[in-house]
Amino acid sequence: MKILLTGAAGFIGSTITLRLLARGDQVVGLDNLNDYYDVRLKQDRLARLTPQPGFRFVKLDVADRAGMEQLFAAERFDRVIHLAAQAGVRYSLQNPHAYVDSNIVGFMNILEGCRHSGVQHLVYASSSSVYGGNTRMPFSEHDSVDHPVSMYAATKKANELMAHTYSHLFGLPTTGLRFFTVYGPWGRPDMALFLFTKAILENRAIDVFNHGQMRRDFTYVDDIVEGVIRVLDRVATPDPAYRAETPDPSTSNAPFRVFNIGNNNPVPLLDFIGCIEDALGRKAQMNLLPLQDGDVPATYADVDTLRDWVGFTPATDIRTGIGRFVEWYRSYYKV
């Protein structure tokens, strides 16, 4: 297939691209290479992709309406994996406009491109953050998610609503994937695993929020990749069991689906830090701090619906995943 993958220089996007190329797909990888975090890391991720046959990189911002229209018209993609977004919960408190530009305007351009060029299936990244104020665990796609606690979460919920509109009006098959705290080699420097590893190796204290009373459904990147590709290959269809009088938020009478993709095994933050300490052979110094605005104390993915749809459940344990990350980190940064 000929696939557009946005966010190709990103952590998840670059890893998915390698898998798609390995199985023989053509991939046009799009990224704007913004400086939200170290651009050199993004360029090094791309350097793994550019020698591969079947890959072409396009530097473009998804919020560039004219540029996106031209790209879709020229390429005629079979399918689209849309991962490009302004990431980060905390940064959305400081710069909310960046989230509207990338995550709302950019997603609108993706939807319009798919609609007008006959794309067979759009798979896009949503987020576990959409669960916001929900407290019933595990988080289920069948529950309402109408109480976001950050602008980032609100934009991701908006993406799901926008996707449904296009599935309903134009028959565009769309599948949203709610990622749960993805980690692993080539990860993002603003995420806890990266920050903690760097600080411990530099003998600096780490900031541990909610006094360490946090639980996260950490999901290893290879599990995310497997889930995304399986979902890409199974095109969203209308749900014959959908009933408008008792609507299920995860399905529709349009070709629209939403799935959690998480490890289904929330890990206490202090246990997570313990695994990093073991992998590094060093102890962490901790600054215990209150819960931050926009953050939630726990995440926990119900993945039964994903398993039923594509026959896959993420299962990489945290100790194995952290070990692989630390091995990559030491090699990449030569520490």
N, C-alpha and C positions, 0 to 999 in steps of 0.2 A: 504494500500500500504506500501511497504518498501521504505523509503525515506532517502537519504543522505542529510543532511543539514550542510553545511560548515559555520563556523562562529557562532557555536551554543552558545558560551559564550558571544556573542555580544549582543548589545541592541536589534536590530531587530530580530536576529536569535533566541535568547532565547524566545522572545515573540511569534514568529511564531511556534516554537517547542511546546509550551504549547497548542496552538490551534490544532495542528496536533495530538498530543497525546490524547487530549480530544475527538476527533472524531474517535479514534481507529486506527490511522496509527502507524506503527513501525518507529521509527526515530533513525538513527545512527547520532549522533551529533559530528562534527569534529571541533577542534579549536587548535591552537598552544599556546594559552594563553601568547602571547607576552606582553612586558611591555611598549607598546606605551602609554597606560594609566593604571591606578590602577588595578593590577591583582586581588586584593581582590574583587573588584566589579564584575569582570568576574567570579570569583569563587562563589560569592554569587548568581549570576544569574544561574549558573550551579546547585547550591544547590536546586533551585526550580524545576529542571528537573530530577535529579538523582533518587528521590524516585518514579517517575512515572513509571507505567508498560509500557513496549514497548519502553523505552529509553535506549540507551547505548552511553556512551561517549568515543571518541577516541581522544587522544592527538597526533596530527600530523600536520605538516606544508604542505599546499597544494603544495608548491614548492619542496617537497620531492618526486622526480619522482618514485623511487623504492617503497616507502611506499604507494603512491597513487595507483600504479599499483596493488600491493598486496591487498589493500583494495577493489578495484573494482572487482578484480578476485574472492575474497573470498565471497563477500556479494551479488552480483547480484541485485543491486538496481532497483526498478521500475522507480523511478523518482529522480531528483536531484534539490535541491535548493542551489545555490551557492552564498553565501553572504560574504565569507571570502575574505578580501582584506586589503591592507594597505590603511587606510582611511586618510582623511585630505588634504585640498588644500595647506595650508601654509607649512606643514611639507614636502611636495613634493619639495619645493624650497631648503630645507636643506639636504634631504637624498633621492635623486631621485632613487638611486639603489634599495632601499627597495620597490619601486613601480614596478620596472621591475621584481624583484624576485617574489613578491606575486601576482601582478595583471596581469602580462604577462605570466611568467613561470608557476605560479600556475593555471592560467586559461587554459593554454595548457594541463596541466596534467588532469584537469577536462574534457576537451573535448575528450582527448584520452581515458580516462576511460569510458566515456559515449559511445563513438563509439564502443569500443571493448567488452562492456558487455551488449549491447542491451538496454540501457536506453530508456524509452519511451518518456521522455520530460525533457529537461534541462531549468530551469528558473534561471536567474542570475541577479544580481544587476548591473545595469548601474547607471548613475547619471545625475542630471540636469546640472552638470558642463560641460557636453559635448557641451552645447550650446555656451559656451565661448564668442566669440566676437559678437554673434547674438544680434541684438537689436529689431527685430520685435517681438511684444508681442501679445498674449501669445505665448510662445515657443511651436512649433508644431513638432511632430515626422516626418511630411511630408517635413520639411525643411532640407536643408543641414546643417551638423554640422562639418565643416572642418577647423574651426579656434579656437582650444582649447587655453586657456590662462594659463594652469598649466599642469605639468607632470601628476598629478592625472587625470585630464580630458582627457589627451591624452591616458592614459592606458585604461580608460573606453570606449572611442571611439574604441580603438584597440580591446577590448573584443567583441564589436558588430560586427566588421569586421571578427574577427576570428570565431565567432559563425556562421555568414552567410556562411563562407567557409565550415564548417562542415555540415551545413544544406544542402548546394548545393552538396557537394561531396559524402556525406554518408547518406543523408536523415535523419539526426538527427534533430528532432523537437527542436527548441530553441526559447525562449522568453526572451528578455531583458526588464528590468523595470528601467526607469529613475526616481529614487527617488528624491523628492524635499524636502530638509531640514526637516528631520524627528525629532520629539521631543516627549517627554512623560516620564512616570515613567521608571526607570532603564536606563535612557539615558546615552549618552557618556559625560565624564567630559571635553572633549575638545570643546564641542559645546557651543554656546552662552548662551542658557537657563541655563545650568549648571554653567557656569562661572559667569554669571550675578547674579544668585541666591546666589551662594557661597559668592561672593564679597559683595553684599548688606547686607547679614546677618553678615558679618565680618566688616562692616562699612568701606570697601575699595572702591575706585573709580573703575568704569568699563571703559574699553577702547571701545569707540564707533567710528567705522571707517567710512570713507567718511562723516565725520561730521554729522553722523546720517541720511544722505540722502540715505538710503538703503531700499529696499523692498524685502521681501522673501515670497515665497509660502510655509509657514510652514505647515507641514502635520503630523497629530497626528498618533502615532504608531499603534493604533488599526485599523485605516483606511488603513494603509500600509499592515498590516497583512491580512485584509479582501481581499484586492486587490491581494496580492501574492497568497493566497490560491485559489481564484477564477480563476486566470490565470493558476496556476498549474493544475487545474482540466480541463481546456480547452486546449488541446494539439494544439500547433501551426501547421498550415496547409498552403500549398501554396495558394497564393491569386489569384483567377481566374481573377480578374480585373487588375493584374499587367501587365504593358507594358514596355518592355525593352527599347523602344525608348524614353520613358518619365519615368524613374525609380523613384519609391517612396522609399525613404530610410528606411521606417518603415515596408515594406513588401517585398515579393519576389515571384518568381515562385518556390522557395524552401520552406520547412516548417520553416519559419523564421518570427518572429514578434518582434517589439519594441514598447513599450508603455510608455508614461508619467504616473506617479502616484503622483499627487499633489493635493492640496486643491482647486486649481482654484480660489484663492482669495489672492493675494499678500498683505502683511501687512507691513506698514511702520515700520522701526526698532524702532522709538521712541514710536509708539503705542504698540509694543511688549514689550518694557521696561516698559511702563505704566501698562500693564497687570500684569507684574511681581511685580511691586511696590504695586499694589492693592492686589494681592494675599498674599504678605508678610506683608503688612501694614507698609512699610518703603519706603522712597525715596532713589533713586540712586544718587550717585555723579558720574559725567561723565567726562572722558577725551576725548574730541572730536579730532579725528585724521584723517589724509588723508586715501584714499582708499589704501588697501594693494596690492602688486604685486600678481597676480594670482586670485584676487577676482573680482567679477562682481557686478555692482550696484543694479541689480534687477533680480529676477527670477519669472516666472509666467507660470504655466502649463496649456496647452490646454489638457483637459482630455476627449474630445468627443470620441476619438477612443477607449479608455479603456471602456467607458460606453457602446459603441456599441458592444464591444467584449464580455464583461462579465456582463453587466447590473449593474455596480457599479461606483459611484462617491464619493470620499472622501468628508466629510461634517462637521467634528467636528470643532466647532469654537474655535478661539485662546484662548479666555477667559476661556472656559471650560477645554481645554487641559492644559493650564498653571496651572490652579487651581489643577488639578489632579497631575501634576508633583510636585508642591510645597508641596502638602500633602504627597506624597511619600518621597520627599527629607527630610522634617522635621522628618518623622518617621524613615527613614533609618539612617540618621546622628544624630538623637536625638537632634535637635536644634529648 
